[in-house]
Amino acid sequence: MFVDLAGQRCVVVGDGKLAADKQAGLREAGADVCVIPSREYRPGVLAGARLVIDTSDDPEINRQTWAEAEAAGIMINVVDRPAQCRFIAPAIVNREPLLIAISTSGESPFLASTLRARLERWLGREWGPFTALVGRVRRDLRERGVPIAEQTRVYRRLLTSEVRDLIRAGETAAAQRVAATLSRPSGRVPGRVALVGAGPGDPGLLTVRAREMLADADYVLHDALVSPETLAFCGPSAQLEDVGKRAGRASARQEAINDRLIELARQGHLVVRLKGGDPFVFGRGGEEMRALVEAGIDVVAVPGVSAAIAAPAAAGIPLTMRGVSSSLAVTTGEGGAAGDHIARLAAAADTLVVLMAHARLPQLTSEIAAVLGPGRPAAVVSSASMPEQKVVTGTLGDLAARSADAELGSPATLIVGDVVAQVASRHRPMVDLARFG
Ligand SMILES: C[S@@+](CC[C@H](N)C(=O)[O-])C[C@H]1O[C@@H](n2cnc3c(N)ncnc32)[C@H](O)[C@@H]1O
């Protein structure tokens, strides 16, 4: 319940800073505030008040104010005495006219103010004017008798548009122009596609932008490997389509995915194409981007934490390190010409990262060993950042056998180089570094 206290008589009982703070809060809400010092309280002084806050910390006064307020039907809060509170003052995120109230039912003011600080960082100052703008649009649509379903479409368009960014940048006139266009119920609104990286698996490794995109999307076309915890960030009305490979089921053909993205965007939807890791690292993001651009669709890429970065991190292996490695090559273990190509890369870079390494691990390690020798340190990390993460370390000579013994599965990433021997031996293999965030 939010209470309108403008011009209402409110009483604060008590002295000192707490009473002053409560008085200030009530004044800010427009109340007509009267402060009664503890020693001046007498039964009867609360008469005519809408709301009372007793900060006196005196059990006898607390008992009397509570009894008087209850008898007169006045809302009272006796500070730090939950049993003598008819209302609780929540922590407030103030983005007027948007207000968010947080209450822990008196259990932990600390948690309430911590959450407030987090929400304040998340919801910037632009949310105030943006809410006011949506309010103006709403009044206008209602006056014109626009049906509710169409109104909702307009609000969704406003929410997912660049209007908030424009307000944040101080470009109020441009924000209003965009809002006016989007508020025309019949106006055709072009759809958009975002190629978004989902990271290696742990939803904590999604970017803030990726989370926002998922929350706003009308459609999310995702790879099979994207975890349910990550998909949980999708908004309640988002349509999810799994277009990835699954055991026993062929993945949707790339052209079919491209066509579907184009079709949905042309219908005016905000579409997220959600891919494991980073969309542009062995993720076919480039092909999708090209098809969308050729079709004239508005497209953005939101990078993700690639397994090429996340897998070594999860195992505590630095990719570069002063005096040990100053160059890095990333490649794939699949594809016909892998052998030659990998040998050249292994010779050229201090650290070599090989994605899609699981199926051909024995061949890959021996091809690389032919160039670097079987003693070169190497590690393989599967399901990095996920609960089932496994790390196996060794040398090019013994890694494949060790991985087989450990029953290491897919998806797996191979890391080769002296960096592997620097930290990994003292690093607890199963630790998920992301959780220390
Ligand atoms: C088709 S590639 C896609 C790579 C992705 N776009 C990226 O940037 O991480 C799939 C390969 O990524 C690697 N990979 C993906 N997720 C992984 C994880 N959680 N742990 C280890 N390797 C992973 C594996 O090598 C897997 O075979």
The ligand as a MOL file (V3000), in Angstrom:
LIG
                    3D

  0  0  0     0  0            999 V3000
M  V30 BEGIN CTAB
M  V30 COUNTS 27 29 0 0 0
M  V30 BEGIN ATOM
M  V30 1 C 30.5340 -24.8730 -31.5180 0
M  V30 2 S 31.7490 -24.3610 -30.3670 0 CHG=1
M  V30 3 C 31.0090 -22.8770 -29.7950 0
M  V30 4 C 31.9470 -22.0020 -29.0540 0
M  V30 5 C 31.2600 -20.7980 -28.4380 0
M  V30 6 N 30.7260 -19.9120 -29.4310 0
M  V30 7 C 32.1690 -20.0480 -27.4820 0
M  V30 8 O 32.5750 -18.9210 -27.7770 0
M  V30 9 O 32.4520 -20.5970 -26.4120 0 CHG=-1
M  V30 10 C 31.4930 -25.4840 -29.0580 0
M  V30 11 C 32.7640 -25.7580 -28.2900 0
M  V30 12 O 32.9750 -24.7660 -27.3070 0
M  V30 13 C 33.6210 -25.3280 -26.2030 0
M  V30 14 N 32.7620 -25.1400 -25.0180 0
M  V30 15 C 31.5540 -24.6030 -24.9720 0
M  V30 16 N 31.0870 -24.5640 -23.7190 0
M  V30 17 C 32.0610 -25.1090 -22.9460 0
M  V30 18 C 32.2200 -25.3210 -21.5530 0
M  V30 19 N 31.2500 -24.9950 -20.7090 0
M  V30 20 N 33.3460 -25.9000 -21.1080 0
M  V30 21 C 34.3250 -26.2320 -21.9540 0
M  V30 22 N 34.2550 -26.0300 -23.2800 0
M  V30 23 C 33.1360 -25.4810 -23.7700 0
M  V30 24 C 33.8350 -26.7900 -26.4810 0
M  V30 25 O 35.1200 -26.9300 -27.0340 0
M  V30 26 C 32.7510 -27.0460 -27.4990 0
M  V30 27 O 33.0610 -28.1470 -28.2960 0
M  V30 END ATOM
M  V30 BEGIN BOND
M  V30 1 1 1 2
M  V30 2 1 2 3
M  V30 3 1 2 10
M  V30 4 1 3 4
M  V30 5 1 4 5
M  V30 6 1 5 6
M  V30 7 1 5 7
M  V30 8 2 7 8
M  V30 9 1 7 9
M  V30 10 1 10 11
M  V30 11 1 11 12
M  V30 12 1 11 26
M  V30 13 1 12 13
M  V30 14 1 13 14
M  V30 15 1 13 24
M  V30 16 1 14 15
M  V30 17 1 14 23
M  V30 18 2 15 16
M  V30 19 1 16 17
M  V30 20 1 17 18
M  V30 21 2 17 23
M  V30 22 1 18 19
M  V30 23 2 18 20
M  V30 24 1 20 21
M  V30 25 2 21 22
M  V30 26 1 22 23
M  V30 27 1 24 25
M  V30 28 1 24 26
M  V30 29 1 26 27
M  V30 END BOND
M  V30 END CTAB
M  END
